[in-house]
Amino acid sequence: MSKFSLFLLFLIAGLIVGGGVFLSAWDIPAPTVPVERVIPNDQFPK
């Protein structure tokens, strides 16, 4: 492998690992607005 290919491989692997660490450490807030949806009675089995 050429040095550029090896560098590119390590760069992509580092980005994937870094992205995984970022997503696992990110504290995503829960939705604060309640969702209400009306479901018609026709959709339920009798």
PQR file of N, CA, C, O and H, with PARSE charges and radii, in Angstrom:
ATOM      1  N   MET A   1       0.853  -1.178   0.000 -0.4000 1.5000
ATOM      2  CA  MET A   1       0.000   0.000   0.000 -0.0000 2.0000
ATOM      3  C   MET A   1       0.895   1.237   0.000  0.5500 1.7000
ATOM      4  O   MET A   1       1.936   1.286   0.656 -0.5500 1.4000
ATOM      5  N   SER A   2       0.458   2.207  -0.743 -0.4000 1.5000
ATOM      6  CA  SER A   2       1.229   3.443  -0.735 -0.0000 2.0000
ATOM      7  C   SER A   2       0.954   4.210   0.554  0.5500 1.7000
ATOM      8  O   SER A   2      -0.024   3.941   1.252 -0.5500 1.4000
ATOM      9  H   SER A   2      -0.388   2.167  -1.276  0.4000 1.0000
ATOM     10  N   LYS A   3       1.814   5.157   0.857 -0.4000 1.5000
ATOM     11  CA  LYS A   3       1.654   5.923   2.096 -0.0000 2.0000
ATOM     12  C   LYS A   3       0.362   6.726   2.083  0.5500 1.7000
ATOM     13  O   LYS A   3      -0.281   6.880   3.121 -0.5500 1.4000
ATOM     14  H   LYS A   3       2.608   5.375   0.289  0.4000 1.0000
ATOM     15  N   PHE A   4      -0.028   7.245   0.909 -0.4000 1.5000
ATOM     16  CA  PHE A   4      -1.266   8.020   0.825 -0.0000 2.0000
ATOM     17  C   PHE A   4      -2.479   7.142   1.106  0.5500 1.7000
ATOM     18  O   PHE A   4      -3.396   7.569   1.808 -0.5500 1.4000
ATOM     19  H   PHE A   4       0.495   7.121   0.066  0.4000 1.0000
ATOM     20  N   SER A   5      -2.500   5.927   0.571 -0.4000 1.5000
ATOM     21  CA  SER A   5      -3.625   5.010   0.810 -0.0000 2.0000
ATOM     22  C   SER A   5      -3.707   4.639   2.283  0.5500 1.7000
ATOM     23  O   SER A   5      -4.798   4.566   2.849 -0.5500 1.4000
ATOM     24  H   SER A   5      -1.755   5.580   0.001  0.4000 1.0000
ATOM     25  N   LEU A   6      -2.573   4.407   2.893 -0.4000 1.5000
ATOM     26  CA  LEU A   6      -2.553   4.070   4.307 -0.0000 2.0000
ATOM     27  C   LEU A   6      -3.025   5.245   5.159  0.5500 1.7000
ATOM     28  O   LEU A   6      -3.768   5.058   6.122 -0.5500 1.4000
ATOM     29  H   LEU A   6      -1.687   4.467   2.433  0.4000 1.0000
ATOM     30  N   PHE A   7      -2.593   6.456   4.804 -0.4000 1.5000
ATOM     31  CA  PHE A   7      -3.036   7.658   5.507 -0.0000 2.0000
ATOM     32  C   PHE A   7      -4.540   7.835   5.356  0.5500 1.7000
ATOM     33  O   PHE A   7      -5.226   8.151   6.329 -0.5500 1.4000
ATOM     34  H   PHE A   7      -1.989   6.608   4.022  0.4000 1.0000
ATOM     35  N   LEU A   8      -5.055   7.639   4.160 -0.4000 1.5000
ATOM     36  CA  LEU A   8      -6.486   7.786   3.903 -0.0000 2.0000
ATOM     37  C   LEU A   8      -7.286   6.746   4.678  0.5500 1.7000
ATOM     38  O   LEU A   8      -8.359   7.055   5.196 -0.5500 1.4000
ATOM     39  H   LEU A   8      -4.498   7.382   3.370  0.4000 1.0000
ATOM     40  N   LEU A   9      -6.786   5.537   4.763 -0.4000 1.5000
ATOM     41  CA  LEU A   9      -7.457   4.480   5.516 -0.0000 2.0000
ATOM     42  C   LEU A   9      -7.529   4.835   7.002  0.5500 1.7000
ATOM     43  O   LEU A   9      -8.581   4.680   7.622 -0.5500 1.4000
ATOM     44  H   LEU A   9      -5.914   5.286   4.342  0.4000 1.0000
ATOM     45  N   PHE A  10      -6.424   5.306   7.577 -0.4000 1.5000
ATOM     46  CA  PHE A  10      -6.418   5.701   8.984 -0.0000 2.0000
ATOM     47  C   PHE A  10      -7.283   6.925   9.225  0.5500 1.7000
ATOM     48  O   PHE A  10      -7.910   7.037  10.279 -0.5500 1.4000
ATOM     49  H   PHE A  10      -5.569   5.431   7.073  0.4000 1.0000
ATOM     50  N   LEU A  11      -7.331   7.841   8.275 -0.4000 1.5000
ATOM     51  CA  LEU A  11      -8.166   9.027   8.420 -0.0000 2.0000
ATOM     52  C   LEU A  11      -9.644   8.645   8.450  0.5500 1.7000
ATOM     53  O   LEU A  11     -10.392   9.140   9.293 -0.5500 1.4000
ATOM     54  H   LEU A  11      -6.822   7.750   7.419  0.4000 1.0000
ATOM     55  N   ILE A  12     -10.064   7.789   7.561 -0.4000 1.5000
ATOM     56  CA  ILE A  12     -11.463   7.353   7.517 -0.0000 2.0000
ATOM     57  C   ILE A  12     -11.819   6.564   8.777  0.5500 1.7000
ATOM     58  O   ILE A  12     -12.896   6.751   9.343 -0.5500 1.4000
ATOM     59  H   ILE A  12      -9.457   7.387   6.876  0.4000 1.0000
ATOM     60  N   ALA A  13     -10.919   5.682   9.216 -0.4000 1.5000
ATOM     61  CA  ALA A  13     -11.169   4.914  10.433 -0.0000 2.0000
ATOM     62  C   ALA A  13     -11.258   5.846  11.642  0.5500 1.7000
ATOM     63  O   ALA A  13     -12.103   5.647  12.514 -0.5500 1.4000
ATOM     64  H   ALA A  13     -10.044   5.530   8.756  0.4000 1.0000
ATOM     65  N   GLY A  14     -10.402   6.848  11.698 -0.4000 1.5000
ATOM     66  CA  GLY A  14     -10.437   7.810  12.800 -0.0000 2.0000
ATOM     67  C   GLY A  14     -11.716   8.618  12.807  0.5500 1.7000
ATOM     68  O   GLY A  14     -12.269   8.897  13.871 -0.5500 1.4000
ATOM     69  H   GLY A  14      -9.715   7.009  10.989  0.4000 1.0000
ATOM     70  N   LEU A  15     -12.196   8.999  11.627 -0.4000 1.5000
ATOM     71  CA  LEU A  15     -13.450   9.743  11.541 -0.0000 2.0000
ATOM     72  C   LEU A  15     -14.636   8.893  11.991  0.5500 1.7000
ATOM     73  O   LEU A  15     -15.542   9.394  12.657 -0.5500 1.4000
ATOM     74  H   LEU A  15     -11.746   8.772  10.763  0.4000 1.0000
ATOM     75  N   ILE A  16     -14.633   7.632  11.635 -0.4000 1.5000
ATOM     76  CA  ILE A  16     -15.726   6.747  12.035 -0.0000 2.0000
ATOM     77  C   ILE A  16     -15.715   6.535  13.550  0.5500 1.7000
ATOM     78  O   ILE A  16     -16.759   6.600  14.199 -0.5500 1.4000
ATOM     79  H   ILE A  16     -13.897   7.225  11.093  0.4000 1.0000
ATOM     80  N   VAL A  17     -14.533   6.282  14.107 -0.4000 1.5000
ATOM     81  CA  VAL A  17     -14.435   6.084  15.560 -0.0000 2.0000
ATOM     82  C   VAL A  17     -14.776   7.377  16.293  0.5500 1.7000
ATOM     83  O   VAL A  17     -15.493   7.351  17.293 -0.5500 1.4000
ATOM     84  H   VAL A  17     -13.685   6.229  13.581  0.4000 1.0000
ATOM     85  N   GLY A  18     -14.268   8.501  15.806 -0.4000 1.5000
ATOM     86  CA  GLY A  18     -14.566   9.783  16.433 -0.0000 2.0000
ATOM     87  C   GLY A  18     -16.046  10.116  16.370  0.5500 1.7000
ATOM     88  O   GLY A  18     -16.603  10.644  17.332 -0.5500 1.4000
ATOM     89  H   GLY A  18     -13.685   8.522  14.994  0.4000 1.0000
ATOM     90  N   GLY A  19     -16.689   9.814  15.250 -0.4000 1.5000
ATOM     91  CA  GLY A  19     -18.129  10.037  15.126 -0.0000 2.0000
ATOM     92  C   GLY A  19     -18.921   9.164  16.078  0.5500 1.7000
ATOM     93  O   GLY A  19     -19.918   9.609  16.646 -0.5500 1.4000
ATOM     94  H   GLY A  19     -16.237   9.385  14.468  0.4000 1.0000
ATOM     95  N   GLY A  20     -18.487   7.924  16.259 -0.4000 1.5000
ATOM     96  CA  GLY A  20     -19.165   7.039  17.204 -0.0000 2.0000
ATOM     97  C   GLY A  20     -19.029   7.520  18.633  0.5500 1.7000
ATOM     98  O   GLY A  20     -19.986   7.464  19.405 -0.5500 1.4000
ATOM     99  H   GLY A  20     -17.676   7.563  15.798  0.4000 1.0000
ATOM    100  N   VAL A  21     -17.840   7.995  18.993 -0.4000 1.5000
ATOM    101  CA  VAL A  21     -17.636   8.524  20.343 -0.0000 2.0000
ATOM    102  C   VAL A  21     -18.472   9.788  20.549  0.5500 1.7000
ATOM    103  O   VAL A  21     -19.066   9.983  21.609 -0.5500 1.4000
ATOM    104  H   VAL A  21     -17.062   8.040  18.366  0.4000 1.0000
ATOM    105  N   PHE A  22     -18.513  10.642  19.526 -0.4000 1.5000
ATOM    106  CA  PHE A  22     -19.309  11.868  19.620 -0.0000 2.0000
ATOM    107  C   PHE A  22     -20.785  11.549  19.812  0.5500 1.7000
ATOM    108  O   PHE A  22     -21.439  12.145  20.669 -0.5500 1.4000
ATOM    109  H   PHE A  22     -18.031  10.484  18.664  0.4000 1.0000
ATOM    110  N   LEU A  23     -21.316  10.622  19.031 -0.4000 1.5000
ATOM    111  CA  LEU A  23     -22.735  10.284  19.142 -0.0000 2.0000
ATOM    112  C   LEU A  23     -23.055   9.592  20.462  0.5500 1.7000
ATOM    113  O   LEU A  23     -24.146   9.778  21.001 -0.5500 1.4000
ATOM    114  H   LEU A  23     -20.785  10.137  18.335  0.4000 1.0000
ATOM    115  N   SER A  24     -22.129   8.800  20.993 -0.4000 1.5000
ATOM    116  CA  SER A  24     -22.405   8.126  22.262 -0.0000 2.0000
ATOM    117  C   SER A  24     -22.315   9.093  23.443  0.5500 1.7000
ATOM    118  O   SER A  24     -22.942   8.855  24.475 -0.5500 1.4000
ATOM    119  H   SER A  24     -21.243   8.649  20.556  0.4000 1.0000
ATOM    120  N   ALA A  25     -21.557  10.166  23.315 -0.4000 1.5000
ATOM    121  CA  ALA A  25     -21.395  11.120  24.412 -0.0000 2.0000
ATOM    122  C   ALA A  25     -22.375  12.280  24.323  0.5500 1.7000
ATOM    123  O   ALA A  25     -22.512  13.041  25.281 -0.5500 1.4000
ATOM    124  H   ALA A  25     -21.048  10.360  22.476  0.4000 1.0000
ATOM    125  N   TRP A  26     -23.065  12.432  23.183 -0.4000 1.5000
ATOM    126  CA  TRP A  26     -23.960  13.570  22.974 -0.0000 2.0000
ATOM    127  C   TRP A  26     -25.231  13.367  23.779  0.5500 1.7000
ATOM    128  O   TRP A  26     -25.889  12.335  23.640 -0.5500 1.4000
ATOM    129  H   TRP A  26     -22.953  11.814  22.405  0.4000 1.0000
ATOM    130  N   ASP A  27     -25.588  14.324  24.613 -0.4000 1.5000
ATOM    131  CA  ASP A  27     -26.787  14.237  25.438 -0.0000 2.0000
ATOM    132  C   ASP A  27     -27.934  14.902  24.683  0.5500 1.7000
ATOM    133  O   ASP A  27     -28.175  16.101  24.829 -0.5500 1.4000
ATOM    134  H   ASP A  27     -25.054  15.162  24.726  0.4000 1.0000
ATOM    135  N   ILE A  28     -28.635  14.116  23.879 -0.4000 1.5000
ATOM    136  CA  ILE A  28     -29.733  14.635  23.066 -0.0000 2.0000
ATOM    137  C   ILE A  28     -30.937  14.860  23.972  0.5500 1.7000
ATOM    138  O   ILE A  28     -31.371  13.930  24.652 -0.5500 1.4000
ATOM    139  H   ILE A  28     -28.440  13.142  23.760  0.4000 1.0000
ATOM    140  N   PRO A  29     -31.484  16.071  23.996 -0.5600 1.5000
ATOM    141  CA  PRO A  29     -32.635  16.314  24.871  0.2800 2.0000
ATOM    142  C   PRO A  29     -33.893  15.596  24.363  0.5500 1.7000
ATOM    143  O   PRO A  29     -34.109  15.459  23.159 -0.5500 1.4000
ATOM    144  N   ALA A  30     -34.697  15.152  25.300 -0.4000 1.5000
ATOM    145  CA  ALA A  30     -35.956  14.491  24.954 -0.0000 2.0000
ATOM    146  C   ALA A  30     -36.952  15.533  24.464  0.5500 1.7000
ATOM    147  O   ALA A  30     -36.874  16.692  24.870 -0.5500 1.4000
ATOM    148  H   ALA A  30     -34.522  15.263  26.278  0.4000 1.0000
ATOM    149  N   PRO A  31     -37.881  15.145  23.605 -0.5600 1.5000
ATOM    150  CA  PRO A  31     -38.897  16.088  23.140  0.2800 2.0000
ATOM    151  C   PRO A  31     -39.738  16.596  24.308  0.5500 1.7000
ATOM    152  O   PRO A  31     -40.105  15.826  25.196 -0.5500 1.4000
ATOM    153  N   THR A  32     -40.038  17.880  24.305 -0.4000 1.5000
ATOM    154  CA  THR A  32     -40.796  18.471  25.405 -0.0000 2.0000
ATOM    155  C   THR A  32     -42.253  18.724  25.035  0.5500 1.7000
ATOM    156  O   THR A  32     -43.070  19.000  25.914 -0.5500 1.4000
ATOM    157  H   THR A  32     -39.740  18.506  23.584  0.4000 1.0000
ATOM    158  N   VAL A  33     -42.594  18.636  23.753 -0.4000 1.5000
ATOM    159  CA  VAL A  33     -43.959  18.886  23.308 -0.0000 2.0000
ATOM    160  C   VAL A  33     -44.685  17.554  23.195  0.5500 1.7000
ATOM    161  O   VAL A  33     -44.238  16.678  22.455 -0.5500 1.4000
ATOM    162  H   VAL A  33     -41.930  18.412  23.039  0.4000 1.0000
ATOM    163  N   PRO A  34     -45.797  17.377  23.912 -0.5600 1.5000
ATOM    164  CA  PRO A  34     -46.526  16.111  23.792  0.2800 2.0000
ATOM    165  C   PRO A  34     -47.170  15.974  22.410  0.5500 1.7000
ATOM    166  O   PRO A  34     -47.613  16.953  21.809 -0.5500 1.4000
ATOM    167  N   VAL A  35     -47.206  14.753  21.934 -0.4000 1.5000
ATOM    168  CA  VAL A  35     -47.800  14.465  20.629 -0.0000 2.0000
ATOM    169  C   VAL A  35     -49.104  13.729  20.859  0.5500 1.7000
ATOM    170  O   VAL A  35     -49.125  12.678  21.500 -0.5500 1.4000
ATOM    171  H   VAL A  35     -46.846  13.958  22.422  0.4000 1.0000
ATOM    172  N   GLU A  36     -50.196  14.277  20.337 -0.4000 1.5000
ATOM    173  CA  GLU A  36     -51.499  13.629  20.444 -0.0000 2.0000
ATOM    174  C   GLU A  36     -52.008  13.343  19.045  0.5500 1.7000
ATOM    175  O   GLU A  36     -52.081  14.234  18.198 -0.5500 1.4000
ATOM    176  H   GLU A  36     -50.179  15.131  19.816  0.4000 1.0000
ATOM    177  N   ARG A  37     -52.353  12.102  18.819 -0.4000 1.5000
ATOM    178  CA  ARG A  37     -52.825  11.701  17.501 -0.0000 2.0000
ATOM    179  C   ARG A  37     -54.124  10.930  17.675  0.5500 1.7000
ATOM    180  O   ARG A  37     -54.205  10.017  18.497 -0.5500 1.4000
ATOM    181  H   ARG A  37     -52.293  11.378  19.507  0.4000 1.0000
ATOM    182  N   VAL A  38     -55.135  11.294  16.903 -0.4000 1.5000
ATOM    183  CA  VAL A  38     -56.432  10.627  16.979 -0.0000 2.0000
ATOM    184  C   VAL A  38     -56.404   9.444  16.014  0.5500 1.7000
ATOM    185  O   VAL A  38     -56.141   9.601  14.822 -0.5500 1.4000
ATOM    186  H   VAL A  38     -55.069  12.035  16.235  0.4000 1.0000
ATOM    187  N   ILE A  39     -56.680   8.259  16.555 -0.4000 1.5000
ATOM    188  CA  ILE A  39     -56.723   7.056  15.743 -0.0000 2.0000
ATOM    189  C   ILE A  39     -58.175   6.634  15.623  0.5500 1.7000
ATOM    190  O   ILE A  39     -58.840   6.422  16.637 -0.5500 1.4000
ATOM    191  H   ILE A  39     -56.894   8.132  17.524  0.4000 1.0000
ATOM    192  N   PRO A  40     -58.681   6.507  14.401 -0.5600 1.5000
ATOM    193  CA  PRO A  40     -60.069   6.087  14.246  0.2800 2.0000
ATOM    194  C   PRO A  40     -60.299   4.654  14.737  0.5500 1.7000
ATOM    195  O   PRO A  40     -59.394   3.821  14.696 -0.5500 1.4000
ATOM    196  N   ASN A  41     -61.504   4.385  15.193 -0.4000 1.5000
ATOM    197  CA  ASN A  41     -61.835   3.045  15.705 -0.0000 2.0000
ATOM    198  C   ASN A  41     -61.817   1.989  14.610  0.5500 1.7000
ATOM    199  O   ASN A  41     -61.707   0.803  14.919 -0.5500 1.4000
ATOM    200  H   ASN A  41     -62.239   5.062  15.226  0.4000 1.0000
ATOM    201  N   ASP A  42     -61.921   2.371  13.360 -0.4000 1.5000
ATOM    202  CA  ASP A  42     -61.929   1.401  12.252 -0.0000 2.0000
ATOM    203  C   ASP A  42     -60.595   0.667  12.130  0.5500 1.7000
ATOM    204  O   ASP A  42     -60.549  -0.424  11.562 -0.5500 1.4000
ATOM    205  H   ASP A  42     -62.011   3.335  13.109  0.4000 1.0000
ATOM    206  N   GLN A  43     -59.529   1.231  12.641 -0.4000 1.5000
ATOM    207  CA  GLN A  43     -58.213   0.606  12.498 -0.0000 2.0000
ATOM    208  C   GLN A  43     -57.989  -0.511  13.520  0.5500 1.7000
ATOM    209  O   GLN A  43     -57.056  -1.298  13.360 -0.5500 1.4000
ATOM    210  H   GLN A  43     -59.566   2.117  13.102  0.4000 1.0000
ATOM    211  N   PHE A  44     -58.806  -0.601  14.552 -0.4000 1.5000
ATOM    212  CA  PHE A  44     -58.617  -1.616  15.582 -0.0000 2.0000
ATOM    213  C   PHE A  44     -59.415  -2.867  15.220  0.5500 1.7000
ATOM    214  O   PHE A  44     -60.539  -2.773  14.726 -0.5500 1.4000
ATOM    215  H   PHE A  44     -59.564   0.038  14.682  0.4000 1.0000
ATOM    216  N   PRO A  45     -58.826  -4.046  15.469 -0.5600 1.5000
ATOM    217  CA  PRO A  45     -59.596  -5.284  15.213  0.2800 2.0000
ATOM    218  C   PRO A  45     -60.702  -5.451  16.258  0.5500 1.7000
ATOM    219  O   PRO A  45     -60.580  -5.009  17.401 -0.5500 1.4000
ATOM    220  N   LYS A  46     -61.772  -6.097  15.830 -0.4000 1.5000
ATOM    221  CA  LYS A  46     -62.925  -6.270  16.732 -0.0000 2.0000
ATOM    222  C   LYS A  46     -62.875  -7.571  17.447  0.5500 1.7000
ATOM    223  O   LYS A  46     -63.767  -7.873  18.241 -0.5500 1.4000
ATOM    224  H   LYS A  46     -61.871  -6.456  14.902  0.4000 1.0000
TER
END
